[in-house]
Amino acid sequence: MAARVLGWIALPVTCTLALSACFTTTADFREEAEQFIVEDPSIAESLDVAMTSATCEEPPDREAGTVFACTAIDANGDQWGFDVTIAGSDSIELNVSARP
């Protein structure tokens, strides 16, 4: 059973967020990703810990496929890394890139 648990821990968590509107700036995507990481209950449920803060790089452009990095601090004070991919003008995908 321990092998299954360790295998599960190694899998990335992927979440997709459909945004409420098309964004016009790269800062819109950065801000939405930061908010999503902290406020979306599916993140806390998937990772078994809530995030208390998040800081993201501003993506270089708004094109689908663009990836930018975020870091977050969880309720235990540990740091997480996330890769955010712009999936379209109104959606992003979030993947865990580093666990504490």
C-alpha positions as CSV (number, residue, x, y, z in Angstrom):
1,M,0.0,0.0,0.0
2,A,2.9,2.4,0.7
3,A,4.0,2.1,-2.9
4,R,0.6,3.2,-4.1
5,V,0.6,6.2,-1.8
6,L,4.1,7.2,-2.9
7,G,3.1,6.8,-6.6
8,W,0.1,9.1,-6.0
9,I,2.2,11.7,-4.3
10,A,4.5,11.9,-7.4
11,L,1.7,12.6,-9.8
12,P,1.2,16.3,-10.7
13,V,-2.1,17.9,-9.8
14,T,-3.7,19.5,-12.7
15,C,-6.6,22.0,-12.4
16,T,-8.3,24.0,-15.1
17,L,-9.9,27.3,-14.5
18,A,-12.4,28.8,-17.0
19,L,-12.1,32.5,-16.4
20,S,-15.2,34.8,-16.4
21,A,-14.0,37.0,-19.2
22,C,-11.4,37.3,-21.9
23,F,-8.4,39.1,-20.4
24,T,-6.6,41.9,-22.2
25,T,-3.3,42.0,-20.4
26,T,-0.7,39.5,-19.1
27,A,-1.2,41.0,-15.7
28,D,-4.8,39.7,-15.8
29,F,-3.6,36.2,-16.2
30,R,-1.0,36.6,-13.4
31,E,-3.6,38.0,-11.0
32,E,-6.2,35.4,-11.8
33,A,-3.6,32.5,-11.3
34,E,-2.6,34.0,-7.9
35,Q,-6.2,34.2,-6.8
36,F,-7.1,30.7,-8.1
37,I,-4.2,29.1,-6.2
38,V,-5.3,30.6,-2.9
39,E,-9.1,30.6,-3.2
40,D,-10.2,27.6,-5.2
41,P,-11.3,24.8,-2.9
42,S,-10.2,22.1,-5.4
43,I,-6.6,23.0,-4.9
44,A,-6.8,22.5,-1.1
45,E,-8.7,19.3,-1.6
46,S,-6.3,17.9,-4.2
47,L,-3.2,18.7,-2.2
48,D,-4.7,18.1,1.2
49,V,-3.6,21.6,2.4
50,A,-4.8,25.1,1.8
51,M,-2.6,27.8,0.2
52,T,-2.4,31.1,2.1
53,S,-0.6,33.2,-0.4
54,A,0.6,33.0,-4.0
55,T,3.0,35.0,-6.2
56,C,3.2,34.5,-10.0
57,E,5.5,35.8,-12.7
58,E,3.8,37.8,-15.3
59,P,3.5,35.7,-18.5
60,P,5.5,37.1,-21.5
61,D,2.4,37.1,-23.6
62,R,-1.3,36.0,-23.7
63,E,-1.0,33.2,-26.3
64,A,-2.4,29.8,-25.6
65,G,0.5,27.5,-24.6
66,T,2.4,30.2,-22.7
67,V,3.7,28.9,-19.4
68,F,4.6,31.0,-16.3
69,A,5.7,30.1,-12.8
70,C,4.0,30.7,-9.5
71,T,5.1,30.0,-5.9
72,A,2.7,29.5,-3.0
73,I,2.9,29.2,0.7
74,D,0.6,26.6,2.4
75,A,-1.1,26.7,5.8
76,N,1.9,24.9,7.3
77,G,4.3,27.5,6.0
78,D,5.7,25.3,3.3
79,Q,6.5,26.5,-0.2
80,W,5.0,25.0,-3.4
81,G,5.8,25.6,-7.0
82,F,3.2,25.7,-9.8
83,D,3.4,25.9,-13.6
84,V,0.5,27.8,-15.1
85,T,-0.3,27.3,-18.8
86,I,-2.6,29.7,-20.7
87,A,-5.1,27.4,-22.3
88,G,-7.1,30.1,-24.1
89,S,-8.3,33.7,-23.8
90,D,-10.5,32.6,-20.8
91,S,-8.8,29.6,-19.2
92,I,-5.6,28.5,-17.5
93,E,-4.2,25.1,-16.4
94,L,-2.3,24.7,-13.2
95,N,0.3,21.9,-12.5
96,V,2.3,21.4,-9.3
97,S,6.0,21.7,-10.3
98,A,7.5,21.5,-6.8
99,R,6.3,20.1,-3.5
100,P,7.7,20.9,0.0
